Amino acid sequence: MKPLYLSVCLAAAGGAGLNAHAQSDAAQELAPHMKVIVSAIGEGLQPRSSGAGDTALLLSSTAGYSVAQGGGVSGLPFVNGLGDDRLKIRIDGMEITSACANHMNAPLSNIASSQVGRIEVLAGVTPVSAGGDSIGGTITVKSAAPVFAKAGEALRTGGKLVLSGRSNGEAVNAGVSATVASDSMSFGYNAAYSHAHSYEDGDGRRVAGSLYESINQSAVLALREQNQQLTMRVGTQRIPYQGFPNQFMDMTGNDGKFANAGYAGKFGWGELDASAYWQSTDHEMGFFSPERPGNMPMLTQGRNAGYALQATLPLSDASTLRLGQEFHRFRLDDFWPAVAGSMMMGPNTYININDGRRDRVALFGEAETRHDARWTSLLGARWESVRMDAGVVQPYAQNMMNAADAAAAAAFNAAGRSQRDRNLDLTALARFEADAGSTYELAAARKTRSPNLYERYSWGRGTMAMTMTNWFGDGNGYVGKVDLKPETATTLGFTAHWRGAGGPSSWFVKLNPYYNRVQDYIDVDVVGQFTPYRVANARRALLRFANHDARLYGANLSWSMPLASSGSLGSVKFGGNAAYTRGKRADGGDLYHIMPFNALLTLEHSNGAWNSRVESKLVARKERIDARRLEPETAGYALLGARTSYQMRKNVQLTAAVSNLLDKAYAEPLGGVYLSGLRAAGALQPLPGHGRSVELGLSVGF
């Protein structure tokens, strides 16, 4: 019996964000389980946003999902107001932690969009088997599955070439894959390349410091026999540069390596899944472009390693038990070499995080039971131990210019830094299939997340040092707090799903209200202010991470409705979604990075080899802002886009698209502030969004 995954806050697979081809066989075989599944670029509908190189944008047509813009391939995903470290993100079984005080190498940046086989999203109330140490949901990314020859078939070979270009920013994305396989062994290679200059906004002005380049390579070897399969992957990533217009720094280098292995076996007693992985990141920040000059090297080294074991035991025809154990180890060193001749940045190396340690051990169990033809339940519990520690630190110097950092370093080194959290997750889900056309789901969960290393161990109190810790794009400065408590979220969700009798091509409506109360939500307290780049009217805040209770609530609505169907003229359907999220602190004030009301309206046409779509993205004015972070208001806007694809042959597909067709000038609500343009503009403004862009793509299988 397959696991019951109930997504209480996102659109179902086959929702408005996916075209007919994206509703792959893999998605349909999971029905009626409520997962959001998006297939790879070149195999399904490409992302709505013009930032086509960013894997985080593959889900941008999904209700309740949004992306906080960073660099061109490093956006941070949000689900119902919770994002970044509050989401569990797994890539081919690996848990990858950002090794950067600005989260420039966020987990999804470690895999190129053209390398993605599929993405699965579980929101809010997630089964304990889907991961812990998160309160917002789980995003699981899988590379393309190994391909084997059929039994008795000769050696099978194949490959794929994907090319796309975007006029705005002169962006190029390319991917190539090749496979050679027998019926028991498969070997594959995959490479992806992305490059873009700085993009232009709707007024035709270039957004300084938004250029990037990224190269990803991977190889996979898979072996199988009867009911067992072993899959091993290795890969590298090289990002020579990536601009971050809403950060004080840019990425001047990022080198990643990984190796992972996964085993799946079926036995008389049940199923066993096991995986192990290792990943390393060597990261550099500084300045590389004449669009934003400077000299301040910052180096970070991160190492992830871990394993996961899960056994699936059928207790009866109607009951299944899943038991598992996981371990994740993360090590971090963050240091800033002295700058020759600088009185402020020298003569010592600034040690920001010294031998940072974060180790998680988890045990979980969950039982899925089909009580009768209409009722199904899932109950689960997960216990985790999280140990954290960090070594002694040092400032650039002990002089007057570094007095605040010198005093902070002395206090940090004298304090106890070892912390251990004992976290308990609980999940209860019930599903009622009233009839063939309606399903109702009720879910409740307790979820926990321990602080990350920067939230606990960033220590600098000088203004410059504080501004170097900021993954929020808000232009503020941050300092950590060793004794932060874990976040504990109590989540309630309800889903009503109505659908027609015609299968995936028929109409459906899905409504998902939710409520989330978070005890000890890691927010901020204001400890000071400053003026970046000495621009007097660009006041920013100095903030300390702090626990405060919070609540988030809202609802997502998605729908699809066939309008016409004709053998000669094809079919037309109207789809879309709408999402509303509200986030507030218990002691007053709004939470940061909460997307205002937004809606996506689509009109899709399919006729033989042609698939086309016109869409409008509507976003309300962002008036509820985080005053502590000096979050800017953004105006409401509507963006019009169109896309078409033509299947020339079985293995050749052409695509063409235009985004922001009317060249609307706007600012995305989660874009943060435009720091790289502050000096030129003389005032701080929200980060401008992408102007009109024409996109062309080609996918060739061989």
C-alpha positions in Angstrom: 0.0 0.0 0.0 1.4 3.4 -1.0 2.1 6.1 1.7 -0.7 8.5 2.2 0.7 12.0 1.6 -1.9 14.6 2.3 -0.9 18.1 1.1 -3.3 20.3 3.0 -2.0 23.6 1.7 -1.0 23.3 -2.0 -2.6 22.5 -5.3 -2.9 18.9 -6.3 -0.9 17.3 -9.0 -2.7 18.1 -12.2 -3.5 21.6 -10.9 -3.5 24.8 -12.8 0.3 25.1 -12.7 0.9 22.0 -14.9 0.0 21.2 -18.5 -1.2 17.9 -19.7 2.3 16.6 -20.3 3.5 17.6 -16.9 0.9 15.4 -15.5 3.1 12.4 -16.2 2.4 8.8 -15.5 4.4 9.2 -12.3 2.0 11.8 -11.1 -1.1 9.9 -12.1 -0.1 6.7 -10.4 0.0 8.6 -7.1 -3.6 9.7 -7.5 -5.6 10.3 -5.5 -2.8 11.1 -3.0 -2.4 14.9 -2.9 1.1 15.7 -3.9 2.3 18.6 -6.0 4.6 17.2 -8.7 6.3 19.2 -11.4 8.3 17.4 -14.1 11.6 18.6 -15.6 12.2 21.5 -17.9 12.0 20.1 -21.4 9.5 17.5 -20.3 6.8 19.7 -19.0 5.7 23.3 -18.7 8.6 25.6 -18.0 8.5 28.0 -15.1 6.3 31.1 -15.3 9.1 33.5 -14.1 11.8 34.8 -16.4 14.5 33.5 -14.2 14.4 30.1 -16.0 17.8 28.9 -14.6 16.6 28.8 -11.0 15.3 25.4 -9.8 13.2 27.2 -7.1 11.0 28.7 -9.8 9.9 25.3 -11.2 7.0 25.4 -8.7 6.1 29.1 -9.3 2.6 28.3 -10.7 1.6 26.5 -7.5 -0.9 28.0 -5.1 0.7 29.1 -1.8 4.2 28.8 -3.2 6.5 31.8 -3.7 10.2 32.6 -4.1 12.3 35.2 -2.4 14.6 36.5 -5.0 18.4 36.3 -4.5 20.9 35.6 -7.2 19.9 34.3 -10.6 20.1 30.6 -9.5 19.6 31.0 -5.7 16.0 32.0 -4.9 14.6 30.9 -1.6 11.3 28.9 -1.7 8.4 29.8 0.6 5.3 27.8 1.3 2.4 29.5 3.0 4.7 32.1 4.6 7.3 29.8 5.8 10.5 29.3 3.8 14.3 28.7 3.6 15.4 26.7 6.6 11.8 26.2 7.8 11.3 23.9 4.8 12.9 20.4 4.6 14.6 20.2 1.2 16.1 16.9 0.0 17.9 16.5 -3.3 18.3 12.8 -4.3 18.1 11.9 -0.6 20.7 14.6 0.5 20.1 17.2 3.1 22.3 20.2 2.1 22.7 23.1 4.5 23.5 26.6 3.3 27.2 27.3 3.9 26.9 31.0 3.7 25.9 33.8 6.1 23.6 35.1 3.3 22.4 31.6 2.1 23.7 32.3 -1.4 24.2 28.5 -1.8 20.7 27.6 -0.8 19.9 23.9 -1.1 17.9 24.2 -4.4 20.8 26.0 -6.0 22.8 22.8 -5.9 20.9 21.2 -8.8 20.2 22.9 -12.2 16.6 23.1 -13.4 17.5 21.0 -16.5 18.8 18.2 -14.2 15.5 17.8 -12.3 13.5 14.7 -12.9 10.6 15.8 -10.7 9.8 17.8 -7.6 7.4 16.8 -4.9 6.0 19.3 -2.4 4.3 18.5 0.9 3.0 21.5 2.8 2.3 22.2 6.4 1.1 18.9 7.9 3.7 16.5 6.5 4.1 12.8 7.5 7.0 12.2 9.9 8.6 10.0 7.4 9.0 13.0 5.1 11.5 14.6 7.4 11.9 16.6 10.6 13.7 19.8 11.7 11.2 21.8 9.7 7.8 23.5 10.3 6.7 24.6 6.8 6.8 21.5 4.7 9.0 19.3 2.6 10.4 19.7 -0.9 11.9 16.6 -2.4 13.9 16.9 -5.6 14.8 13.9 -7.7 17.1 13.7 -10.7 16.0 11.8 -13.7 15.6 8.1 -12.8 18.1 5.6 -14.2 17.0 4.0 -17.5 17.4 0.3 -18.0 17.0 -1.9 -21.1 14.1 -4.3 -21.2 14.8 -8.0 -20.3 16.5 -9.6 -23.2 17.0 -6.3 -25.1 20.4 -5.3 -26.5 22.4 -2.5 -25.0 20.2 0.6 -24.8 21.6 4.1 -25.5 20.0 7.5 -25.4 20.3 11.1 -24.5 18.8 14.5 -24.5 19.8 18.0 -25.3 17.9 21.0 -23.9 18.6 24.6 -25.0 16.8 27.8 -24.1 17.5 31.5 -24.3 16.0 34.6 -22.8 16.2 38.1 -24.2 16.2 40.0 -20.9 19.7 39.6 -19.5 20.8 37.7 -22.6 20.4 34.5 -20.6 21.4 31.1 -21.9 20.5 27.7 -20.3 21.8 24.4 -21.7 21.6 20.8 -20.6 22.8 17.5 -22.0 22.4 14.0 -20.8 23.4 10.6 -22.1 22.7 7.0 -20.9 24.0 3.5 -21.8 22.3 0.6 -20.1 21.6 -3.1 -20.1 18.7 -4.7 -18.3 20.7 -4.8 -15.0 23.1 -1.9 -15.2 22.7 1.7 -16.2 25.3 4.5 -16.5 24.3 8.1 -17.2 26.0 11.5 -17.4 24.4 14.9 -17.1 25.7 18.5 -17.5 24.0 21.8 -17.2 25.1 25.4 -17.9 23.4 28.7 -17.1 24.6 32.2 -17.8 23.1 35.7 -17.8 24.0 39.3 -17.7 22.2 41.7 -15.4 18.5 41.9 -16.3 16.4 45.0 -17.0 13.3 46.1 -15.2 10.0 47.2 -16.8 11.4 50.8 -17.3 14.4 49.4 -19.3 16.9 50.1 -16.5 19.5 47.5 -15.9 19.4 46.0 -12.3 23.0 46.2 -11.2 24.7 43.1 -9.9 22.2 40.5 -11.1 24.5 38.6 -13.5 25.5 35.0 -12.9 27.1 31.8 -14.3 26.6 28.2 -13.1 28.0 24.8 -14.3 26.7 21.5 -12.9 27.8 18.0 -13.8 26.8 14.6 -12.4 27.1 10.9 -13.2 24.9 8.0 -12.1 25.5 4.3 -11.9 22.6 2.0 -11.1 22.5 -1.8 -10.6 19.4 -3.9 -10.3 18.3 -7.5 -10.0 14.8 -8.8 -9.4 13.3 -6.6 -6.6 16.5 -4.7 -5.6 18.2 -1.6 -7.0 21.4 0.3 -6.0 21.8 3.8 -7.3 25.1 5.8 -6.9 25.6 9.4 -8.0 28.5 11.8 -7.9 28.6 15.4 -9.1 30.2 18.8 -9.0 29.0 22.4 -9.2 31.0 25.4 -10.1 29.5 28.9 -9.9 32.3 31.3 -10.9 30.2 34.4 -10.0 26.6 35.3 -9.0 25.4 38.8 -8.2 23.0 39.5 -5.4 21.4 43.0 -5.9 19.6 42.7 -2.5 22.7 41.8 -0.5 25.8 43.8 0.6 28.0 41.1 -1.0 28.2 39.0 -4.2 29.3 35.5 -4.7 32.8 35.3 -6.2 33.1 31.5 -6.3 31.2 28.4 -5.2 32.6 24.9 -5.6 30.5 22.0 -4.6 31.0 18.2 -4.7 28.7 15.4 -3.7 28.4 11.6 -3.6 25.3 9.7 -2.6 24.0 6.1 -2.8 20.5 4.8 -2.5 19.2 1.3 -2.1 15.6 0.0 -2.5 14.6 -3.6 -2.0 11.4 -5.6 -1.7 11.3 -8.7 0.5 8.7 -11.1 1.8 8.4 -9.1 5.0 8.2 -5.7 3.3 10.4 -3.0 1.8 13.7 -1.4 2.8 15.0 2.0 1.6 18.4 3.2 2.6 20.6 6.1 1.5 23.9 7.7 2.5 25.5 10.9 1.2 28.4 13.3 1.5 28.5 16.9 0.2 31.0 19.7 0.5 31.0 23.4 -0.4 33.8 25.9 -0.7 32.2 29.3 -1.0 33.6 32.8 -1.5 32.0 36.2 -1.2 33.3 39.6 -2.3 32.9 41.8 -5.4 33.6 40.9 -9.0 31.7 43.4 -11.2 32.3 47.0 -12.2 28.6 47.4 -11.5 29.4 47.1 -7.8 33.2 47.4 -6.9 34.8 46.7 -3.6 37.3 44.5 -1.7 36.3 42.3 1.2 37.0 38.6 0.8 34.9 36.2 2.8 35.4 32.4 2.8 33.1 29.6 3.9 33.6 25.8 4.0 30.6 23.6 4.7 30.4 19.8 4.9 27.2 17.7 5.0 27.1 13.9 5.6 24.3 11.6 6.6 22.2 8.5 6.1 18.6 7.5 6.2 17.0 4.0 6.8 13.3 3.2 6.4 11.4 -0.1 6.6 7.9 -0.5 5.3 6.0 -3.3 6.9 2.5 -4.5 5.8 0.7 -5.4 8.9 -2.4 -6.5 7.0 -4.2 -5.8 3.8 -5.4 -2.5 5.3 -2.5 -1.4 7.5 1.1 -0.4 6.9 3.8 0.5 9.4 6.8 2.6 8.5 9.9 2.7 10.8 13.0 4.8 10.2 16.2 6.2 11.5 18.2 9.1 10.2 21.5 11.0 10.9 22.7 14.3 9.5 26.1 15.9 10.3 27.0 19.5 9.3 30.3 21.3 9.8 30.9 25.0 9.0 33.9 27.3 9.0 33.4 30.9 8.1 36.3 33.3 8.1 37.2 36.7 6.5 40.9 37.1 5.5 42.5 40.4 6.3 42.7 43.1 3.6 46.2 44.4 3.0 46.5 48.1 4.0 43.1 48.3 5.6 42.9 49.7 9.1 39.4 48.2 9.7 39.7 44.8 8.0 43.0 43.6 9.5 45.6 42.7 10.5 44.0 39.5 11.7 41.6 37.1 10.0 38.1 37.7 11.2 36.8 34.3 12.4 33.0 34.4 12.2 32.1 30.7 12.7 34.9 28.4 14.0 34.3 24.7 13.7 30.5 25.1 13.8 28.9 21.7 14.5 25.3 20.7 14.0 24.4 17.0 14.4 20.9 15.5 14.2 19.8 12.0 15.1 16.2 11.0 14.4 13.8 8.1 15.0 10.3 7.9 13.6 7.4 5.6 13.1 4.0 6.0 11.4 1.0 3.8 10.8 -1.3 4.1 7.8 -4.7 2.4 8.0 -7.5 2.1 5.5 -10.5 1.6 7.8 -13.0 1.0 5.1 -13.6 2.0 1.5 -13.9 5.7 2.4 -11.8 6.3 5.5 -8.0 6.4 5.7 -5.8 7.6 8.5 -2.1 8.3 9.1 -0.6 8.6 12.6 3.1 9.3 13.2 5.7 10.3 15.8 9.3 11.5 15.3 11.9 12.2 17.9 15.1 14.1 17.2 18.2 15.1 19.1 20.0 18.2 17.7 23.5 19.0 19.1 25.2 22.2 18.3 28.5 23.8 19.2 31.2 26.3 17.9 34.8 27.2 18.7 36.4 30.4 19.8 36.4 33.4 17.5 38.4 36.6 16.8 37.8 40.1 15.3 40.0 41.8 12.7 41.8 43.7 15.5 41.6 45.1 19.0 41.8 48.7 18.0 39.1 51.4 18.4 37.7 50.8 14.9 37.0 47.2 16.0 36.1 47.8 19.6 32.5 46.6 19.3 33.6 43.3 17.7 36.5 42.8 20.1 34.2 43.1 23.1 31.7 40.8 21.5 34.3 38.2 20.7 35.6 38.2 24.3 32.0 37.7 25.6 31.3 35.0 23.1 34.5 33.1 23.9 33.8 33.2 27.6 30.2 31.9 27.3 29.1 28.3 27.1 28.2 27.5 23.5 27.2 23.8 23.5 23.5 23.3 23.0 21.2 20.3 22.7 17.6 20.3 21.7 15.2 17.3 22.1 12.4 17.7 19.6 9.2 15.8 19.1 7.0 15.8 16.0 3.5 14.4 15.9 1.2 14.0 12.9 -2.4 12.9 12.5 -4.2 12.9 9.2 -7.6 11.6 8.2 -9.1 11.3 4.8 -12.7 10.7 3.8 -13.7 9.9 0.2 -17.4 10.8 0.3 -18.0 9.7 -3.3 -16.2 9.5 -6.6 -16.3 13.3 -7.0 -15.4 14.6 -3.6 -12.7 14.0 -1.0 -12.1 15.7 2.4 -9.0 15.7 4.5 -8.4 16.9 8.0 -4.9 17.1 9.4 -3.1 18.2 12.6 0.6 18.3 13.5 3.2 19.4 15.9 6.5 20.3 14.1 9.8 21.5 15.4 12.9 23.2 14.0 16.1 24.0 15.8 18.1 27.2 15.0 20.7 27.1 12.4 24.4 27.8 13.2 24.2 31.5 12.2 21.1 32.1 14.2 22.9 30.9 17.3 26.6 31.6 16.7 27.0 34.8 14.6 28.5 37.1 17.2 29.9 40.4 15.7 28.4 43.6 17.0 30.1 46.1 14.7 27.8 47.4 12.0 29.9 46.0 9.1 30.1 42.6 10.8 26.3 42.5 11.5 25.4 43.3 7.9 27.4 40.4 6.6 24.9 38.0 8.3 21.7 38.5 6.3 19.8 36.0 4.1 16.7 38.1 4.1 17.5 40.6 1.4 16.4 43.5 3.6 19.6 45.5 4.0 19.7 45.1 7.8 22.3 43.6 10.1 21.9 40.6 12.3 23.6 39.0 15.4 22.9 35.6 16.9 21.8 34.4 20.3 23.3 31.1 21.7 20.3 30.2 23.9 17.6 30.4 21.2 14.9 27.8 21.6 13.6 25.6 18.8 10.5 26.7 17.0 7.4 24.5 17.7 4.5 24.8 15.3 1.0 23.5 15.8 -0.7 23.2 12.5 -4.3 22.5 11.5 -5.3 22.0 7.9 -8.4 21.1 6.0 -8.8 20.2 2.3 -11.9 19.9 0.2 -11.4 18.5 -3.3 -14.2 18.3 -5.8 -13.7 16.8 -9.2 -15.6 15.6 -12.3 -15.9 12.1 -13.5 -13.7 12.5 -16.6 -10.4 11.8 -14.9 -7.4 14.2 -15.1 -9.0 16.1 -18.1 -12.2 17.0 -16.2 -12.9 19.9 -13.9 -11.8 20.2 -10.3 -11.9 22.6 -7.4 -9.7 22.4 -4.4 -9.8 24.5 -1.2 -7.2 24.4 1.5 -7.6 26.6 4.6 -4.9 26.3 7.3 -3.9 27.7 10.7 -0.4 27.6 12.1 0.6 28.6 15.7 4.4 28.8 16.2 5.8 28.9 19.7 9.3 30.4 20.0 9.2 31.5 16.3 12.8 32.8 15.6 12.2 36.5 14.7 14.2 39.6 15.8 14.6 42.3 18.4 15.9 45.8 17.3 19.2 46.7 18.9 20.3 49.7 16.8 20.2 51.4 13.4 22.7 52.6 10.7 22.8 54.2 7.3 24.2 52.0 4.6 26.9 53.5 2.3 26.3 56.8 4.3 23.2 57.6 2.3 21.3 59.6 4.9 17.7 58.6 3.8 18.4 54.9 3.7 18.1 54.0 7.4 18.4 50.3 8.2 18.1 48.3 11.4 20.6 46.3 13.5 18.7 43.2 14.8 19.3 40.3 17.2 17.6 36.9 16.6 15.0 36.3 19.3 12.2 33.9 20.1 8.6 35.3 19.8 5.3 33.5 19.4 3.6 33.9 16.1 0.7 32.7 14.1 0.1 32.2 10.4 -3.2 31.4 8.7 -4.7 31.6 5.2 -6.2 29.6 2.4 -5.3 28.4 -1.1 -7.8 27.8 -3.9 -7.1 26.0 -7.2 -9.3 25.0 -10.1 -9.5 23.8 -13.6 -12.5 23.9 -15.9 -12.8 22.5 -19.5 -14.4 25.1 -21.8 -14.5 23.4 -25.1 -13.3 20.2 -26.8 -13.3 19.5 -30.5 -11.5 16.8 -32.5 -10.3 19.4 -35.1 -10.0 22.5 -33.0 -8.5 20.9 -29.9 -9.5 21.5 -26.3 -9.6 24.7 -24.2 -9.6 24.9 -20.4 -9.7 27.7 -17.8 -7.5 27.2 -14.7 -5.8 29.0 -12.0 -5.3 29.4 -8.3 -5.4 32.0 -5.6 -3.6 32.3 -2.2 -3.9 34.4 0.9 -1.5 34.2 3.9 -1.5 36.3 7.0 1.5 36.2 9.5 1.6 38.1 12.8 3.6 38.1 16.0 1.7 37.4 19.2 3.1 40.6 20.7 2.1 42.8 17.7 3.4 43.4 14.3 3.6 41.6 11.0 6.0 38.8 10.0 8.6 39.3 7.3 8.3 37.8 3.8 4.6 37.2 3.8 3.2 37.2 0.3 0.0 39.4 -0.1 -3.1 38.0 -1.8 -2.2 36.7 -5.3 -3.9 34.8 -8.1 -2.9 33.1 -11.3 -5.5 32.9 -14.2 -4.7 30.6 -17.1 -6.3 29.8 -20.4 -4.8 26.7 -22.0 -5.3 25.3 -25.5 -4.2 21.8 -26.7 -4.5 20.5 -30.3 -2.4 17.6 -31.4 1.3 18.6 -31.2 0.5 22.1 -30.1 0.1 23.2 -26.4 -0.4 26.9 -25.6 -1.2 29.0 -22.6 -2.0 32.6 -21.8 -1.7 33.6 -18.2 -2.1 36.6 -15.9 -0.4 36.8 -12.5 -2.3 39.2 -10.1 -0.6 40.4 -6.9 -2.2 42.8 -4.4 -0.5 45.7 -2.8 1.8 44.7 0.1 0.7 47.0 2.9 1.2 44.7 5.9 5.0 44.9 6.4 7.5 44.0 9.1 8.2 47.4 10.7 11.2 46.0 12.7 13.0 45.1 9.5 11.9 48.3 7.7 10.3 46.1 5.0 9.2 48.2 2.0 5.7 48.4 0.8 5.2 47.2 -2.8 2.4 48.2 -5.2 0.0 45.8 -6.7 0.5 44.6 -10.2 -0.7 42.3 -13.0 1.6 40.5 -15.4 0.6 39.0 -18.7 2.5 36.1 -20.2 2.1 33.5 -23.0 3.7 30.3 -23.9 3.5 27.7 -26.7 5.2 24.4 -27.5 5.2 22.3 -30.5 6.1 18.6 -30.6 7.8 18.4 -34.0 8.7 14.7 -33.7 8.6 12.1 -31.0 11.8 13.4 -29.5 11.9 17.1 -30.7 10.0 19.9 -29.0 10.1 23.6 -29.7 9.0 26.2 -27.1 8.4 30.0 -27.3 7.3 32.3 -24.6 7.0 35.9 -23.5 6.9 37.0 -19.9 5.7 40.4 -18.7 4.3 41.0 -22.1 3.3 44.6 -21.4 6.7 45.4 -19.9 5.2 46.3 -16.6 7.5 48.0 -14.0 6.9 46.4 -10.6 8.6 45.1 -7.5 8.0 41.6 -6.2 6.8 41.6 -2.5 9.5 39.2 -1.4 12.3 40.8 -3.4 13.8 42.8 -0.5 15.6 46.1 -1.2 17.8 47.2 -4.1 21.1 47.6 -2.3 23.3 47.4 -5.5 21.5 50.4 -6.8 21.5 52.5 -3.6 24.5 54.6 -4.3 23.4 55.5 -7.9 19.7 56.2 -6.9 20.5 58.0 -3.6 17.6 56.3 -2.0 16.6 52.8 -1.0 13.8 51.2 -3.0 12.3 47.7 -3.4 14.2 45.4 -5.8 12.7 45.8 -9.3 11.2 42.8 -11.0 12.0 41.5 -14.5 10.9 43.5 -17.5 9.6 41.9 -20.7 11.5 38.9 -21.9 11.2 36.7 -25.0 12.2 33.0 -24.5 13.0 30.3 -27.0 13.7 26.7 -26.2 14.6 23.4 -28.0 14.6 19.9 -26.6 16.0 17.0 -28.6 16.1 13.4 -27.6 18.4 10.9 -29.2 
